Amino acid sequence: MPLPGEARFELRPYVTVQERYTSNVDLTPDGPGKKEDWITTVYPGISFISNDARLGAELNYRAGFNFYAHESDRNYVSHDGLVNLRYNPDPRLTFRLRDFLQRSDDPRPAVYGAGQAGYQLTSYQGRQRYWRNVFEPAVDWQFARESTIGLYYRNNILRNDDNALYEDSTENYVGPRLTYWFDQRNGIVLEYGYTAGDFDTSADFKGHRAYARYNYRASAMTTLFVDYEFLARDYEDPGNDYVVHAPAVGIDYRFSPTLSATARAGYFRWDPDRGNAEDGFNGLLSLTQRDRVTTYTLTLEGGYREDLFSADNLGFARYYRGSAIVNHRLTERFSVGLIGIVERTDYTQFSRKDWLYTADVTADYRILRWLTVGARAGYGEDDSNIPTACYDEWHAFLTLTASYNVF
């Protein structure tokens, strides 16, 4: 919860006005279908936060009244809602519940959380309106100083207004997890996950995930680890079942209280029932700095992932990605940022290969205690071997937010 320490309550109504320019409103290839537009959005909202030793709550809702300058028939009302609850009947027992609801037509799914890029890279095209709701309860029991056992559940629902063009889906996932330290130096992490995936047109599947990690704490600054992940996907006909094996070794190192790094190197093998198996590098190199003035995350990574519960539903993919996310506070009121991401994605089940690029500069200024202004400008591109999937876009945002703390 965002308010640690003694009990505290905050109720804050706010209103945000945003002007957005896009040179390619539907993220389509060059041609007559490529259109620019200006989108004006008014977001009235309200947030409530409370926190004490037993109970924490974060509630946030905003509506968005979206007005398109060139095509008024696109005008609509968006919704963003968040419920985040914590309950500790005992200091060692924690119940959590998170629910996120979104109504949007933005082809770039938003990313929420400190240090995130703001929007995900995407191959999704068009401004098709959709609903997404993610419901996530969890419970954790701390049975020793650094040892916990828990259970996590996720219900992830995507519904598109036009499901003839885009895939509706429902994910149900449940996973127990255990973190146990035998002593100050040696510990393990064990996780299992069961997934039931239901799709409107694609084959449904049942999935299993097993993960094990051994940690060796060489010093207060250094942790060495070995991990292994196993995935199994069992599709209904005519789907293609597959399994994934992924062992790796790595190190977590803290240079200082604010500067840390992770290096991991390994291997993965994707083995489908039909077709040839594929293998490749599975690794990560990251450097993260977080202090009062400057935060940054520099990352090089590669491996595999699954696109299963998006509107595209493109399945298993291997990828390579480099990213830099930097934020610097020039003064107490003024901060600037830079975001750059390059990604290569090969979708093994669709013979599709994409190069994805994005670069943005950001700025935020607090004019008054209750009034802030933000700006963002940048470029995004998908260079795909599928011509109809290619796009490029210039975009810019100007945002003004006024808020009032009731208490």
N, C-alpha and C positions, 0 to 999 in steps of 0.2 A: 504494500500500500504506500501511497506517496507521502503520507504524513507520519513519520516515525516519532517515537517518544511519547510524551504525555498526551492525554485525551485532547482532541482538537476537532472542531467542526468548521466546515466552510461551505457556504451556499453562495453560488456565483452565477447569476444570469449574465448572458453576454449576447452580442450580435456581431457578426462578421460580414463584411461586404467584400466580395472578390470579383475582380475583372480578369478574365483569362482570354488569351489569344492562342489559337492553334492554326497552323498552316495546313493541317490535314486532319479534319475533324473526325473522320472515320478510319484513319490509319490505313488508307488504301494505296495501291500502286499509282504511279504517275499516269495521268489520263483524264478523261472527262469526269470521272467519279471523284477525283481529288478536289476537295473544297476546303477553303479556310473559313473561320468564323470567330466571332467575339462572343463569349459567354459571360453573362453577368449573373452572379449568384448572391442571394441574401440568406445568411444562416442565422436565424434566431435560435438560441440554445440555453441550456441551464445545466450546471454541474453541482454535485454535492459530494463532499468528502468528509468522512469521519474516521478516527483511528484511536484505539486504545489497546491495552494489553489483551483484551478478550475479543473485541469485535472491530472489524474495519470494513468500510464500505466506500466504494467509488461509483457514482452514478452520473452518467453523462448522456444527454440527448440533444441533437440539433436537427432541425428541418432545413432543407435547402430549396429555395425557390429559384429555379434555373431558367434564364431567359436567353435565347439564342438570337443574335442580331439579324442574321440572314435568313433563318428558317424557323419562324415562330411555331410551326407545328411540332418542333422538337421540345418545346417548353414542357417542363414537368417539375414535380416536387420530389426531392430525394430525402432520405432519412438515414441518420447514423445514431445508433444507440449502444451504450455500453453499461453493463452491470458487472461489478467486480467486488465480491464479498469474501471476507475471511472471518472465521470463528474459531477461537481457541478456548474450549472448555477446560483444558489443562495446558500449561505452557509447552508440553511435549506433543500435544495432539492438535493438528491444524486441519480444518475443513475449509476448502475454497470452492467458489463457484464463479464462473465467468461466462457471460453471454454477450455476444456481439451481433447486432442486427444492422444490415446495410441495404438500402435501396439506392441504386445508382445506374447510370448508363456509361460510366467511364470505362474504356477498354483497358486502362492500366489499373490493376488492383492496388488500392492504397496499402501502405505498410505503416503500422502504428508501433511506436516504441522509440526510446531515446537512441540516438545514433543511427537510426535507419535512414534509408535513402529517400523515403517519401513515397515513391512508386516503384513497383516491380517492373523489370524488363518484361515485355510481353510480345507474343506473336498474335494475340487476340485482336481481331479487327471489327470495326463497326461500333455504333453506339446503341446497342440493344439493351434495353432496360432489364434489370434482374433484381431479385431478392437473394440475399445470402444471410443465413443465421447460423452461428456457431455457438454451441452450448457445451461448456466444459466444467464439470464438477471434478474435484479431486480431494483425497484425504491422505495425510502423511503422519506417521507416528515416529518420533525421535526416541529410540530406545537406548541410545548411548550418545556420547558427546558429539560424534560426527557420523552417526549411523542412523539411517531412516529406512522405513518400509512404507510403501504407499500404493495407491490405486488411482488411476486416471481414466476418465471417459471423455470421448468427444463425439458429438453429433453435429455434422456439418452438412447443411442443406443449401443447395443452389437451385433456384428456379428462374428461368428466363421467360420474359413475356412472349418471345417467339421461339418456342422449342422445336420448330421445324428447322431452324438454322443453327441453333446452339444446343448443347447437351445439358439437360437437367440431370442432377445427381444427388445422391444421399450417401454420406459416409457415417458409419457407426464403428467406433474404435474403442477398445478397452485394453488397458495395459497395467499390470502390476510391475513394481520396480523396487529394487533393494540396493541400498548403499551401505556397505559395512567395512569398518576399519578394524583389522585384527589388532593392530597396535599403531603407534604414531607414524610408522613408515609404510605399512602394507595395508592396502584396501582394495575392495572389489566393487563393481557396479554390475548388477544383473537386471535386464529388462526383457519383458515379453509383450507383444502386442498382437491383438486379433482384430482384423478389419473385415467388415461386410460392406461391400460397395454395390450400390444399386444405381443403374443408369437408365435413361429414357430410351436410348436406341442401342448403345453399345452393350456388349456382354457383361453381365454382372459377375462379381468375383468374391471369393473368400481369401483372405490373406493372413499370413503369419509373419511375425518379425521376432527374432531373438538377437539379443545384444549382450555381450560380456566384455568387461574391461577390468584389467588389473593395473592398479596404481602403485608406484614405488616412490615415496617422498624422500628423495635423496638429501634435501635440505629444506629450510624454510622458503627458499626461493625456487627450488627445482623439483618438478614431479615428472618422472618417466612413466610411460604407460604402454600397454599392449592391448589392442581391442579387436573384436571380431563381430561382424554383423551378418546375419542370414535372413534372406527374404524368400518367401514362397507365395506365388499368386496362382490360385486355382480358379480359372474362368469357366463359366458356362459356355456351351457351344454357341457360336463357332470361335470363341476366343482361344488364344494361344497361351497355355500355362508356361510359367518360367520360375526359376530359382536364381538367387544371387548369393555369392559368397564374397566376403570383403574383409580380409585381415589387414591390420596396420600396426605400426609402432610410432611412438611420438614422444614429445617433450613439451611441457608447459614451464615457462620460465618468467619470473618477475624480476625485472631489472631494478625496479623501485616501487614504492606504493602506488604510483600512477602509471607506470609503463610495464606492459606485459607482452609476451610473445608465445605463440604456439606453432610447433612444427610437427607435421604428421606425414608419414609416407607409407603407402600400402598398395594394394592390388585388388581389383574386383574381377569377377567372372560372372557373366550373364548367360544362363543356359536355358533356352526355350525348348518346349516339346517339339516344335516344328521350326526348322531353319537352323542356321549355324550359330554356335556359341560365339560370344564376343568377350574380350577381356581388355583391361587397360589400367592405367595409373589411377590411384585413389589417394589424394593427399591434400594438404593444406599448409600454407605458410602465412601467418598473420602477425601484425604488430599493432598494438592498441595503446594509445596514450589518453588519459583522462585526468585533467586538472581543472582549476577554476578558469583558466584563460584559454587553453587549447585542448580540443579533443580530436583525435583522428583514429581511423582504422584503415590499415593498408593490408590487402588480402590478395593472395594468389592461391587458387584452389582448382581442383579437377577431380572428376570421378563420375558418379552416376546419380540420377534422381528419377522420380516418377511424377508425371503430370497426369493425375488421375481424377481430380475433382474440380477442374476448371471448366470453362465453357468449351475449350478446345479438346480436352481429354486426349492428349497426344501420346500418353503412355510412357514407357521406359526410354530414358535418354542418357547418353554420356555427354559430359560438358567440361569446358575449361573456362575459367573466369578470373579476371583481374579487376580489382576495385579499389578506389581511394575515396574516403569520405572524411572531410576535414571541416571543423568548425572552430572559428577563432573569435574571441571576444576582444574587440578593439577598445571599448570602454565599457562601463557598467551598463550602458544603455544600448550599445551598438555592437552587433556581431555579424560576421560574414562567413560564408561556407562555400565549399567546392565539392562536387560529386562527379566522379567519373567511373564508368563501368564498361568493360568489354567482355563479351561472352561468346563462346562457340558452343552450339548445341547440336548434337546428332540424335535424331529420333529414330531408334532402331526399328520400330514397328511400322513406320510410314515412309522410310527412305527419304527423310527430309533433313536438311542441314541448314542451320541459320547462324549468321553472324549478327549479334545484337550489340548496339552501341548506345550509350547515353552520356551526356555531359551537361551539368547544370551549375550555375552560380547562384548563391542565395544571399540575402541580406535581411536583417531584422533590426528594427529600431523602436525602443520604448519611448514614445513622445511624452506621455504622462504615466503615472502609476496605473491608470485604468485604460490607457489607450496605446496600442502598438500598431506598427505598420510593417509589412513584410513584402519582399519581392523575390521572384525566382524566374530565371530565364535559361533556356537550354535547347538541346537538340537530341532527337532520338531516331534510330534507324534499325530496320530489320533487313538485312541482305540475305535472302533465302534462295536456295536452288529451286524453289517453287515460285515462279514469277508472280502469281496472284497473291502470294503471302508477303511480298516485299512492300516496304513503306519507308518514308522519311518524314520527319515532322520537326518544325521549329515551334516552340511554345514559350509563353511568358505569363506570369501571374503577378498581380498586385493585390494585396490583401490588407484590409483595415479592420481591427478588432477593438471593440469597446466592451468593457466588463465592469461589474459592480459587485463588491463583496458585501453581501447582506450581513453576514457574521462569519 
